[in-house]
Amino acid sequence: MADLGVRPRRAFIGSFTAAGGPGIVTAAMDPGSGALTVLSSQNGLPDPSYLALSPAGDMLYAVSETAEGAVAAYRVTGDVPEPAGAPVPVDGSGPTHLAVFDGHVLTANYGSGSVTAVPVRADGSLARTASGVLRHTGSGPHTPRQQGPHAHQVQPDPSGRWAVSVDLGTDSVRVCALHEGLPVLHHEHALRPGSGPRHLAFHPGGSYAYVVSELTPTVTVCRWDALDGSLKPLAEVAVLHDAPAGDAYPSGIAVAPDGRFVWTATRGEDVLSVFAVSDEGDALRLTGTVPCGGHWPRALTATDGFLYVANERSGDVTWFIVDQATGLPRLAGSIPVPAASCVVVG
């Protein structure tokens, strides 16, 4: 007899509607094979390029990566996401990432170089207006990509005390906390000038973080101190064995739940890189690369022994079975999703 208390596994896929994407796609996930089957699409929000689930998994939040910038909430207890109120302006342009933190949804606004906090109501919907904005300042040596700040990602640290934002334009990672709904800067940590950091992922042990850079094909290993809310760069590791044959722009990064492997995706080269992680988490060793199964892998997600990759320009989502001994992914299937931008699994 089926367990009626077990929610079916779902994957939610973002896409760029301005490039022909279907909006937010919901797919069933087979927990045995990792295979995805499309169930529905929801195109009411322009360019929902990044998605995040609530801790309970019953709400989905999406940025609208437009010049005006907005965030929206959906109930996802069924096969079709149901809007939970109107989109909320984020008082910033081009939001590219979001996360749930301390009773708020935070958005990283690439165009305006800022982080916005929007309160979450008791029912999971969003307040009508943002409660605060932290505006980044600074620039970097790479023109024209670093003429000003470009916040690319924001997420909680493993302790839940801090939110960290990665800024491609200023070559830095900012650590902040919320005070009465306002994101307040605690520390700013510099990375190598011109590297263009894009995304950060924490080791499950909570003491190390790995920052993938977009303007140079590298990952920076950092020590993380949750008590002090500080990040210290330790080493930089290339994501490719050889110099890129052409353009190479790393995008996403994911860490295995047991902390033994790290994976990155690189656009242009269109590969996934595999790193073995030291027992402590303080060192990475590149062990191999595999084709991503499409073109222009914008993001990747690791869950339950599978990797999911959103290939923006080939318009598909590929999934891989991970070898548990080596960490090497094996391509297992794909579904078409035009202008795919991210995958989250709940």
Legacy VTK file of the C-alpha trace (Angstrom):
# vtk DataFile Version 3.0
C-alpha trace
ASCII
DATASET POLYDATA
POINTS 346 float
0.000 0.000 0.000
1.380 3.416 -0.973
2.520 5.757 1.771
0.139 8.681 1.396
2.381 10.798 3.619
5.303 10.771 1.175
5.317 13.683 -1.256
6.356 12.710 -4.802
9.754 14.025 -5.890
9.592 17.055 -8.138
12.108 19.090 -10.083
11.450 22.739 -10.880
13.222 24.263 -13.859
13.655 27.970 -14.565
14.014 29.415 -18.059
14.318 32.703 -19.936
10.931 33.535 -21.454
12.504 36.362 -23.478
14.555 33.691 -25.297
11.611 31.363 -25.892
11.608 29.540 -22.569
8.359 28.148 -21.146
8.785 29.858 -17.760
8.750 27.551 -14.733
8.622 23.867 -15.664
7.555 21.196 -13.163
8.828 17.660 -13.725
8.366 14.397 -11.853
11.621 12.850 -10.649
12.055 9.087 -10.475
14.046 8.552 -7.242
15.508 5.294 -8.553
16.825 6.437 -11.928
16.823 10.234 -11.557
14.757 10.490 -14.752
12.581 13.571 -15.248
9.116 13.662 -16.830
7.580 17.056 -17.624
4.253 17.653 -15.869
3.469 21.324 -16.494
4.782 24.796 -17.232
3.883 28.183 -15.760
4.715 31.268 -17.833
3.136 34.053 -15.793
6.474 35.533 -14.647
8.970 37.021 -17.137
12.406 35.364 -17.136
12.219 33.220 -13.962
15.922 32.476 -14.202
16.496 31.175 -10.669
14.288 29.293 -8.232
14.425 28.299 -4.562
12.224 26.060 -2.430
11.034 26.833 1.090
12.494 24.642 3.861
9.228 22.663 3.983
9.234 22.254 0.192
5.660 23.501 -0.228
6.557 26.948 -1.596
8.654 27.902 -4.595
10.208 31.346 -5.006
11.380 32.736 -8.346
13.252 35.830 -9.434
12.197 37.739 -12.518
15.520 38.613 -14.150
14.332 41.789 -15.835
15.406 45.419 -15.762
12.638 46.157 -13.241
13.434 43.094 -11.106
10.900 41.155 -9.054
10.405 38.021 -6.953
7.326 35.797 -6.867
5.976 32.997 -4.661
4.140 29.823 -5.744
2.439 26.997 -3.903
3.738 23.694 -5.207
1.668 21.061 -3.430
0.286 19.920 -6.815
1.694 19.369 -10.288
1.155 22.984 -11.399
2.669 25.891 -9.386
-0.070 28.201 -8.102
0.800 31.901 -7.697
0.641 33.074 -4.076
0.167 36.778 -4.716
1.537 39.249 -7.220
5.277 39.546 -7.964
7.078 41.879 -5.550
9.534 44.531 -6.828
13.048 44.054 -5.420
14.177 47.674 -5.850
17.039 46.393 -7.988
17.633 45.294 -11.569
18.440 41.912 -13.053
18.059 39.597 -10.038
19.937 36.372 -10.825
19.672 34.357 -7.602
17.628 34.060 -4.418
17.504 32.183 -1.135
15.334 31.854 1.959
17.023 33.310 5.059
15.797 34.361 8.493
12.138 34.713 7.567
12.885 36.533 4.312
13.621 35.845 0.689
16.905 37.462 -0.343
17.649 38.273 -3.977
21.043 38.962 -5.577
20.525 41.735 -8.115
23.196 41.547 -10.795
22.310 44.690 -12.718
22.169 47.045 -9.745
24.791 45.254 -7.635
22.643 44.820 -4.541
20.924 42.355 -2.214
17.235 42.763 -1.373
15.246 41.295 1.529
11.518 40.567 1.163
9.639 39.315 4.251
7.934 35.914 4.081
4.475 35.748 5.642
3.294 32.909 7.885
1.535 31.214 4.956
4.694 31.329 2.798
3.565 34.199 0.591
5.594 37.394 0.292
5.023 40.832 1.772
4.006 43.412 -0.798
7.223 45.404 -0.526
10.879 44.765 0.252
12.049 45.460 3.795
15.558 46.551 2.864
18.319 46.689 0.255
22.082 46.395 0.722
23.793 48.225 -2.140
27.286 47.017 -3.050
30.050 49.386 -4.090
33.335 48.917 -5.921
34.687 47.657 -9.235
37.367 45.383 -10.701
40.094 45.430 -13.351
38.204 43.450 -16.016
36.450 45.793 -18.450
33.644 45.990 -19.300
32.414 43.247 -16.907
33.679 44.894 -13.710
32.919 48.574 -14.065
30.639 48.318 -11.039
29.220 45.789 -8.576
27.289 42.760 -9.868
25.828 40.613 -7.108
25.428 37.155 -8.672
24.427 34.897 -5.783
23.185 35.071 -2.205
22.671 32.204 0.251
22.708 31.341 3.965
25.795 29.833 5.539
25.408 26.338 7.126
24.940 27.804 10.610
22.012 29.950 9.474
23.543 32.998 11.163
24.830 34.746 8.060
23.950 35.393 4.436
26.811 35.510 1.937
26.651 37.270 -1.413
29.091 36.709 -4.265
29.850 39.781 -6.389
31.373 39.285 -9.839
31.972 42.995 -10.361
33.968 43.656 -7.191
35.876 40.336 -6.887
34.546 39.839 -3.392
32.243 37.908 -1.091
30.133 39.893 1.360
28.806 38.540 4.634
25.689 40.156 6.042
22.977 39.694 8.658
19.417 40.950 8.846
18.516 43.659 11.336
14.794 44.451 11.400
14.534 43.281 7.790
17.503 45.294 6.533
20.548 43.425 5.161
23.549 44.897 6.996
27.154 44.326 5.898
29.299 42.440 8.413
32.473 41.670 6.403
33.646 41.990 2.799
36.332 39.526 1.703
38.481 40.143 -1.377
39.306 37.423 -3.897
41.904 37.646 -6.670
41.418 40.812 -8.768
39.842 40.063 -12.133
38.682 36.569 -11.192
34.979 37.481 -11.312
33.504 35.212 -8.612
30.051 33.906 -9.518
28.761 31.224 -7.114
29.766 29.733 -3.773
29.003 26.328 -2.227
29.708 25.204 1.333
31.258 21.925 2.439
28.719 20.012 4.584
31.161 20.143 7.515
30.547 23.890 7.646
34.178 25.026 7.850
35.049 25.426 4.153
33.533 27.063 1.101
34.328 26.855 -2.603
33.885 29.854 -4.918
33.710 29.306 -8.679
34.815 32.275 -10.804
33.353 33.229 -14.163
36.095 35.438 -15.609
38.869 32.918 -14.880
38.175 29.152 -14.966
39.033 28.479 -11.316
37.629 27.513 -7.925
38.891 29.272 -4.787
39.009 27.146 -1.631
38.186 29.226 1.460
38.072 28.623 5.185
34.747 29.669 6.710
34.386 30.780 10.331
30.709 30.740 11.286
31.331 32.263 14.713
33.047 35.333 13.289
31.269 35.325 9.934
34.561 35.483 8.055
35.951 33.899 4.889
39.661 33.327 4.222
40.888 32.324 0.731
43.396 29.432 0.877
44.082 28.240 -2.672
42.879 28.532 -6.262
42.379 25.446 -8.439
41.817 25.306 -12.214
38.571 23.709 -13.409
40.223 22.394 -16.613
43.275 20.176 -17.094
44.511 22.265 -20.038
44.171 25.872 -21.133
40.730 26.512 -22.644
40.515 25.914 -26.392
38.307 29.024 -26.666
36.022 30.915 -24.369
35.483 29.217 -21.016
33.074 30.670 -18.472
32.398 28.611 -15.340
28.857 28.908 -14.036
27.571 26.555 -11.359
29.145 24.634 -8.493
27.785 21.809 -6.334
29.124 19.780 -3.416
28.244 16.138 -2.726
26.061 15.730 0.389
28.856 13.674 2.006
31.469 16.276 1.049
33.703 13.897 -0.933
33.286 15.572 -4.332
32.784 18.993 -5.886
31.461 19.556 -9.403
31.543 22.659 -11.592
30.021 23.478 -14.975
31.880 25.502 -17.612
30.149 27.173 -20.547
31.957 27.329 -23.885
33.957 24.203 -23.071
30.556 22.671 -22.155
31.962 20.305 -19.553
31.434 19.264 -15.969
34.584 19.089 -13.845
35.021 16.652 -10.977
37.117 17.380 -7.893
38.088 15.021 -5.117
37.857 16.754 -1.736
40.367 16.197 1.047
39.085 14.584 4.241
39.151 17.945 6.027
37.586 19.804 3.094
40.507 22.221 2.758
41.818 21.050 -0.643
40.439 20.111 -4.064
42.045 17.910 -6.719
40.747 17.943 -10.304
40.209 14.305 -11.310
38.356 14.557 -14.613
35.925 16.319 -16.924
32.924 15.007 -18.862
30.721 16.639 -21.538
27.629 18.294 -20.074
25.330 16.709 -22.674
24.310 20.045 -24.156
25.509 23.571 -24.876
26.136 26.396 -22.386
25.546 24.730 -18.999
24.244 27.594 -16.876
23.641 25.769 -13.589
23.921 22.368 -11.959
22.320 20.693 -8.957
23.453 17.636 -6.993
20.971 15.413 -5.135
20.701 11.762 -4.111
23.517 10.503 -6.354
22.385 12.461 -9.424
23.500 15.669 -11.145
21.083 17.882 -13.090
22.375 20.432 -15.597
20.421 23.299 -17.197
21.885 23.802 -20.690
20.718 27.235 -21.764
21.654 27.407 -25.452
20.854 23.826 -26.434
17.560 24.156 -24.555
17.575 21.045 -22.423
18.101 19.634 -18.958
20.430 16.648 -18.708
20.836 14.306 -15.770
23.753 12.160 -14.727
24.269 9.202 -12.424
27.281 9.805 -10.177
29.809 7.013 -9.618
29.968 6.837 -5.835
33.616 5.726 -5.845
35.054 8.292 -8.273
32.477 11.077 -8.415
32.453 10.882 -12.240
29.002 11.602 -13.705
27.521 9.345 -16.427
24.934 10.872 -18.746
21.593 9.125 -18.208
18.991 11.247 -20.037
17.576 14.631 -20.966
14.364 16.570 -21.497
13.846 19.598 -23.756
13.460 22.936 -21.932
14.166 25.933 -24.192
16.466 28.559 -22.612
16.834 26.479 -19.417
18.541 28.376 -16.593
18.378 26.349 -13.346
17.062 23.179 -11.701
15.967 22.709 -8.083
14.766 19.372 -6.708
12.358 18.875 -3.822
LINES 1 347
346 0 1 2 3 4 5 6 7 8 9 10 11 12 13 14 15 16 17 18 19 20 21 22 23 24 25 26 27 28 29 30 31 32 33 34 35 36 37 38 39 40 41 42 43 44 45 46 47 48 49 50 51 52 53 54 55 56 57 58 59 60 61 62 63 64 65 66 67 68 69 70 71 72 73 74 75 76 77 78 79 80 81 82 83 84 85 86 87 88 89 90 91 92 93 94 95 96 97 98 99 100 101 102 103 104 105 106 107 108 109 110 111 112 113 114 115 116 117 118 119 120 121 122 123 124 125 126 127 128 129 130 131 132 133 134 135 136 137 138 139 140 141 142 143 144 145 146 147 148 149 150 151 152 153 154 155 156 157 158 159 160 161 162 163 164 165 166 167 168 169 170 171 172 173 174 175 176 177 178 179 180 181 182 183 184 185 186 187 188 189 190 191 192 193 194 195 196 197 198 199 200 201 202 203 204 205 206 207 208 209 210 211 212 213 214 215 216 217 218 219 220 221 222 223 224 225 226 227 228 229 230 231 232 233 234 235 236 237 238 239 240 241 242 243 244 245 246 247 248 249 250 251 252 253 254 255 256 257 258 259 260 261 262 263 264 265 266 267 268 269 270 271 272 273 274 275 276 277 278 279 280 281 282 283 284 285 286 287 288 289 290 291 292 293 294 295 296 297 298 299 300 301 302 303 304 305 306 307 308 309 310 311 312 313 314 315 316 317 318 319 320 321 322 323 324 325 326 327 328 329 330 331 332 333 334 335 336 337 338 339 340 341 342 343 344 345
